[in-house]
Amino acid sequence: MDQWTSGAYYDQWMGRWSRLVAQEFLGWLELPAGLRWLDVCCGSGVITESILERNAPATVVGVDASVDQISFARQRSAQPNVFFETTDAMALPFPGSSFDVVVCGLGLNFLPSPRRALEEFSRVTRPDGTIAVYVWDYAQEARFLREFWDAALAIDSEAATFDQAHRFPMCTPEGLRGLFEQAKLEGLTSHAIDVMTRFTSFDDYWEPLLTGQGSAPGYLASRNQQTQTAIRERLRATLPANPQGTIELPARAWAIRAQKNL
């Protein structure tokens, strides 16, 4: 259902917003320089780049299941202390206690078993290390996504099956805390990350939805032209544009962190 086959298209659709959230997330973590980081579900390398900019890490390893995304990330973040690998997040190819910090941005909900993934994150984190993730608030406050799904639901009864709020009920503070507790992670702290998504025009909002990357664009690609056109025109009528045509929508992600037991 979800395709992540192009780093360039991912950046067009989601990368610009995930970069904003990554900066806020790392600011909240407030971790020192010189640490060994693992970026799980690294995609095109957005968080990895932010770690390099903000945290002066000893090393960063980015892992993702997509060969194409990893290839794109390698080209964009070619530094001697950065490494990228294609691998399964639920079977990480690293010894125990290999990293000081393990992070996963906007990816945990796409994994077949988030709990198993968190157990792997814990295994490869050193004692007293940090494990932290964040996900979009699909049900309410990630408005650039919610506006799309509300328009799709008004046009297409089958959209409910694809709606990320329906598919990913774990993407709430309570859902994340429950998963972390199931994985026996402790010292939990949650945090709301709020950013503003700004689109210069309706086309700036709509065209990335045609990339086929991720849930909403993937759903749209599966619809016939009539349905696509109806959704587009409903969005054109309902999105809150100012007189210059600019669209501003708040977007919230939920973050949670834990410390591995000594």
Secondary structure, DSSP 8 states (H G I E B T S, - for coil): ------HHHHIIIIIHHHHHHHHHHHHHH---SS-EEEEET-TTTHHHHHHHHHH--SEEEEEES-HHHHHHHHHH---TTEEEEE--TTS--S-TT-EEEEEEES-GGGSS-HHHHHHHHHHHEEEEEEEEEEEE-TTTTBHHHHHHHHHHHHH-TTHHHH-HHHH-TT-SHHHHHHHHHHTT-EEEEEEEEEEEEEESSHHHHHGGGGS--SHHHHHHHTS-HHHHHHHHHHHHHHS-B-TT--EEEEEEEEEEEEE---
